[in-house]
């Protein structure tokens, strides 16, 4: 079944949220990873997704670590915006270590920045 990138991301989150066997708050990384692997596997052709062969030191379970040309990580907004909008986030790199550093620079919901 063909899906847009938008439907891929939101569809995965919907599927995770509606898991009848384990709530999101009870999941750990291996649980979420296994769900992602299965969702990716069933949509691999229609969305050119990559299934990682397993969790290892080189990719930590991600099918790809070079995010440099496709996404931004969320960042703080400018002016009155609480978070950055399209194309204004923290730009990822081509390496796992570089992207970990970029995530440290990004904004997570738990930071509770001012209203």
BATORTOR-97366 format. One line per field, with one value per residue: residue in three letters; x, y, z of N, C-alpha, C in turn. Coordinates in nm, 2 decimals, padded with zeros to 4 digits. Layout:
REM BATORTOR-97366
fivo = [ALA,...]
nxx = [X,...]
nyy = [Y,...]
nzz = [Z,...]
caxx = [X,...]
cayy = [Y,...]
cazz = [Z,...]
cxx = [X,...]
cyy = [Y,...]
czz = [Z,...]
REM end
This chain:
REM BATORTOR-97366
fivo = [UNK,UNK,UNK,UNK,UNK,UNK,UNK,UNK,UNK,UNK,UNK,UNK,UNK,UNK,UNK,UNK,UNK,UNK,UNK,UNK,UNK,UNK,UNK,UNK,UNK,UNK,UNK,UNK,UNK,UNK,UNK,UNK,UNK,UNK,UNK,UNK,UNK,UNK,UNK,UNK,UNK,UNK,UNK,UNK,UNK,UNK,UNK,UNK,UNK,UNK,UNK,UNK,UNK,UNK,UNK,UNK,UNK,UNK,UNK,UNK,UNK,UNK,UNK,UNK,UNK,UNK,UNK,UNK,UNK,UNK,UNK,UNK,UNK,UNK,UNK,UNK,UNK,UNK,UNK,UNK,UNK,UNK,UNK,UNK,UNK,UNK,UNK,UNK,UNK,UNK,UNK,UNK,UNK,UNK,UNK,UNK,UNK,UNK,UNK,UNK,UNK,UNK,UNK,UNK,UNK,UNK,UNK,UNK,UNK,UNK,UNK,UNK,UNK,UNK,UNK]
nxx = [00.08,00.07,00.20,00.21,00.49,00.41,00.18,00.32,00.48,00.29,00.11,00.26,00.30,00.04,-00.02,00.16,00.06,-00.19,-00.14,-00.25,-00.13,00.08,00.14,00.24,00.39,00.49,00.67,01.01,01.32,01.39,01.13,01.00,01.17,01.14,00.87,00.90,01.07,00.90,00.69,00.83,00.93,00.69,00.63,00.84,00.90,00.71,00.77,01.05,01.19,01.43,01.53,01.69,01.95,01.98,02.03,02.33,02.67,02.74,02.51,02.31,02.06,01.93,01.82,01.96,02.21,02.29,02.14,02.16,02.06,01.79,01.62,01.54,01.63,01.41,01.41,01.48,01.25,01.23,01.18,00.85,00.78,00.76,00.89,01.11,01.02,00.95,01.25,01.41,01.54,01.77,02.03,02.11,02.39,02.62,02.70,02.67,02.77,02.79,02.52,02.42,02.54,02.41,02.15,02.17,02.18,01.93,01.57,01.37,01.04,01.02,01.17,01.03,01.00,00.95,00.62]
nyy = [-00.12,00.21,00.50,00.84,01.03,01.18,01.04,00.81,00.87,00.97,00.76,00.55,00.65,00.66,00.38,00.29,00.42,00.30,00.04,-00.25,-00.41,-00.30,00.00,00.33,00.46,00.24,00.13,00.05,00.13,-00.11,-00.22,-00.02,00.00,-00.26,-00.24,-00.04,-00.16,-00.36,-00.21,-00.06,-00.27,-00.36,-00.15,-00.10,-00.09,00.09,00.33,00.36,00.29,00.19,-00.10,-00.17,-00.41,-00.49,-00.40,-00.24,-00.13,00.04,00.15,00.17,00.05,00.20,00.22,00.39,00.65,00.88,01.17,01.41,01.54,01.53,01.58,01.79,01.84,01.93,02.26,02.56,02.83,03.15,03.49,03.52,03.25,02.92,02.70,02.60,02.64,02.48,02.38,02.53,02.41,02.22,02.12,01.80,01.56,01.35,01.14,00.90,00.98,01.26,01.32,01.26,01.46,01.68,01.63,01.69,01.96,02.02,02.10,01.95,01.84,01.81,02.01,02.23,02.52,02.87,03.02]
nzz = [00.00,-00.09,00.06,00.17,00.28,00.50,00.59,00.66,00.88,01.07,01.07,01.18,01.44,01.53,01.52,01.72,01.94,01.97,02.05,02.18,02.37,02.51,02.67,02.57,02.77,02.91,02.74,02.64,02.48,02.32,02.28,02.13,01.91,01.80,01.72,01.53,01.34,01.24,01.13,00.94,00.78,00.66,00.50,00.34,00.06,-00.06,00.06,00.04,00.27,00.52,00.67,00.96,01.02,01.28,01.63,01.67,01.74,01.53,01.42,01.61,01.58,01.40,01.06,00.91,00.94,00.83,00.82,00.70,00.47,00.46,00.69,00.97,01.32,01.58,01.70,01.91,01.87,01.71,01.81,01.90,01.87,02.00,01.91,01.63,01.29,00.97,00.81,00.97,01.19,01.39,01.20,01.09,01.08,00.90,01.05,01.32,01.57,01.53,01.50,01.75,01.90,01.78,01.85,02.12,02.10,02.02,02.07,02.31,02.40,02.68,02.79,02.86,02.78,02.81,02.80]
caxx = [00.00,00.15,00.17,00.29,00.58,00.33,00.11,00.41,00.52,00.17,00.05,00.34,00.27,-00.10,-00.01,00.22,-00.04,-00.30,-00.09,-00.34,-00.05,00.18,00.12,00.36,00.46,00.55,00.77,01.15,01.38,01.38,00.99,00.97,01.25,01.08,00.75,00.95,01.12,00.79,00.62,00.92,00.93,00.57,00.62,00.98,00.90,00.63,00.83,01.19,01.24,01.54,01.52,01.82,01.97,01.98,02.09,02.47,02.74,02.75,02.38,02.22,01.93,01.86,01.86,02.04,02.25,02.31,02.02,02.21,01.99,01.65,01.54,01.60,01.58,01.34,01.50,01.41,01.20,01.28,01.07,00.75,00.76,00.82,00.98,01.14,00.93,01.01,01.38,01.49,01.58,01.91,02.07,02.18,02.52,02.63,02.75,02.60,02.83,02.75,02.38,02.40,02.57,02.30,02.03,02.19,02.15,01.79,01.47,01.27,00.92,01.04,01.24,00.93,01.04,00.85,00.50]
cayy = [00.00,00.33,00.60,00.96,01.04,01.23,00.93,00.71,00.91,00.98,00.62,00.48,00.70,00.61,00.24,00.28,00.47,00.21,-00.09,-00.31,-00.49,-00.22,00.15,00.41,00.48,00.12,00.09,00.09,00.14,-00.23,-00.23,00.08,-00.04,-00.37,-00.19,00.04,-00.26,-00.43,-00.11,-00.03,-00.39,-00.38,-00.03,-00.07,-00.06,00.20,00.45,00.34,00.28,00.10,-00.18,-00.20,-00.55,-00.52,-00.30,-00.26,-00.01,00.13,00.22,00.16,00.00,00.28,00.18,00.49,00.75,01.01,01.24,01.54,01.60,01.50,01.63,01.88,01.81,02.04,02.36,02.67,02.92,03.29,03.58,03.46,03.11,02.83,02.61,02.64,02.59,02.41,02.42,02.62,02.34,02.18,02.04,01.68,01.54,01.22,01.03,00.87,01.07,01.39,01.34,01.26,01.59,01.76,01.61,01.76,02.10,02.04,02.12,01.84,01.89,01.81,02.13,02.33,02.66,02.97,03.03]
cazz = [00.00,-00.10,00.16,00.17,00.40,00.61,00.65,00.72,01.02,01.16,01.08,01.28,01.57,01.56,01.55,01.85,02.05,01.98,02.08,02.29,02.46,02.59,02.65,02.54,02.89,02.95,02.64,02.64,02.34,02.24,02.24,02.02,01.80,01.73,01.64,01.41,01.24,01.17,01.05,00.82,00.69,00.58,00.42,00.29,-00.08,-00.09,00.11,00.04,00.41,00.54,00.79,01.02,01.05,01.42,01.71,01.68,01.77,01.42,01.38,01.73,01.54,01.29,00.93,00.84,01.03,00.76,00.81,00.67,00.35,00.46,00.80,01.08,01.45,01.64,01.77,01.96,01.78,01.72,01.84,01.99,01.84,02.09,01.84,01.50,01.18,00.86,00.76,01.07,01.30,01.40,01.08,01.13,01.01,00.83,01.14,01.44,01.68,01.50,01.52,01.89,01.94,01.73,01.94,02.24,02.08,01.98,02.18,02.34,02.48,02.83,02.84,02.91,02.76,02.85,02.72]
cxx = [00.09,00.10,00.26,00.38,00.50,00.25,00.20,00.44,00.40,00.10,00.13,00.31,00.13,-00.10,00.06,00.13,-00.15,-00.26,-00.18,-00.26,00.04,00.16,00.25,00.45,00.53,00.65,00.91,01.20,01.36,01.23,00.96,01.05,01.19,00.95,00.80,01.00,01.01,00.71,00.70,00.92,00.81,00.55,00.75,00.98,00.83,00.70,00.99,01.25,01.35,01.52,01.66,01.84,01.97,02.04,02.24,02.54,02.74,02.62,02.28,02.08,01.86,01.91,01.95,02.09,02.29,02.18,02.04,02.12,01.84,01.56,01.61,01.55,01.51,01.44,01.41,01.36,01.26,01.16,00.98,00.72,00.83,00.92,01.00,01.04,01.02,01.15,01.46,01.53,01.73,01.94,02.15,02.31,02.51,02.67,02.66,02.64,02.79,02.61,02.35,02.43,02.46,02.18,02.04,02.16,02.00,01.70,01.38,01.15,00.94,01.12,01.15,00.97,00.93,00.73,00.51]
cyy = [00.12,00.43,00.72,00.96,01.09,01.12,00.82,00.75,00.91,00.84,00.54,00.52,00.66,00.46,00.21,00.31,00.37,00.06,-00.15,-00.38,-00.42,-00.07,00.21,00.43,00.36,00.06,00.13,00.09,00.01,-00.26,-00.14,00.04,-00.16,-00.33,-00.12,-00.06,-00.32,-00.33,-00.07,-00.15,-00.40,-00.26,00.00,-00.03,00.07,00.33,00.45,00.35,00.18,00.03,-00.21,-00.35,-00.59,-00.40,-00.33,-00.13,00.09,00.21,00.23,00.13,00.09,00.23,00.27,00.59,00.88,01.08,01.38,01.61,01.59,01.56,01.73,01.83,01.94,02.13,02.47,02.77,03.06,03.38,03.52,03.31,03.02,02.73,02.65,02.58,02.53,02.47,02.50,02.54,02.32,02.08,01.92,01.66,01.40,01.11,01.01,00.96,01.21,01.42,01.33,01.40,01.69,01.75,01.68,01.91,02.13,02.06,02.00,01.90,01.90,01.93,02.24,02.47,02.75,02.98,03.14]
czz = [00.00,00.00,00.14,00.29,00.52,00.67,00.71,00.86,01.11,01.17,01.18,01.42,01.62,01.60,01.68,01.96,02.07,02.00,02.20,02.39,02.55,02.56,02.62,02.66,02.95,02.86,02.68,02.50,02.26,02.19,02.12,01.90,01.73,01.66,01.52,01.30,01.17,01.08,00.92,00.73,00.60,00.48,00.34,00.15,-00.11,-00.04,00.11,00.17,00.42,00.68,00.84,01.05,01.19,01.50,01.72,01.71,01.65,01.39,01.50,01.69,01.44,01.16,00.86,00.95,00.96,00.73,00.75,00.55,00.36,00.57,00.88,01.21,01.50,01.71,01.83,01.85,01.80,01.74,01.94,01.97,01.95,02.03,01.69,01.40,01.07,00.81,00.86,01.19,01.31,01.29,01.13,01.04,00.94,00.92,01.26,01.56,01.66,01.53,01.67,01.94,01.90,01.81,02.07,02.23,02.05,02.10,02.19,02.42,02.63,02.88,02.89,02.90,02.78,02.75,02.61]
REM end
